[in-house]
Amino acid sequence: MLIQFRKLTTSDQPLQFHQTVDVNDAAQGRKDIVAVQPLQVDLKVTPSVSGTVDVRGSLQGGLEMRCSRCLKPIIEHVDIPFHEVFQPVEDPEAVQDEDDDTTYVQGESVDLAPYVEEAFLLHLPLAPVCDTDCKGLCPNCGQDLNEGSCNCDTEVIDPRLAGLKDFFK
């Protein structure tokens, strides 16, 4: 998904991308992701009079994750809005403004694949759960508390007073 700035400014129509992007490499280090389907990318690229390039669209896909409480597999569907503004410049480091949402790029073209992967990673659920009422696993024995309770002692004792627990025995 390469945007060539000169070709885009001479075109009458906006550039459109309807592709699938494999994001397996972006999700490789995540331990909560089991499998990732390719993203369906639908983007529309329009140049402006000021020289910026506006990229808008959506990213859709599915992935299999683990519940953060009980570790059961979950199928998640993601529908991510995508919006980036690019400005070609000679030296991107000299122009960067913290308050500006414009991405300054050097050269005659920009590849959208890294920006698509970044948007995908930023919109993943932080702590996915299989159900809002998921009880999780017992911290002592590992029993799935959704299936039934365990016989572990769940009484929480203040660690400062733990020495007094056996005082009267």
Secondary structure, DSSP 8 states (H G I E B T S, - for coil): -EEEHHHHHH-SS-EEEEEEE--TTTTTT-SSEEEE--EEEEEEEEE-TTS-EEEEEEEEEEEEEE-TTT--EEEEEEEEEEEEEEEEES-HHHH--TT--EEEEESSEEESHHHHHHHHHHTS-SS--S-TT---B-TTT--BTTT-----------TTSGGGTTTT-
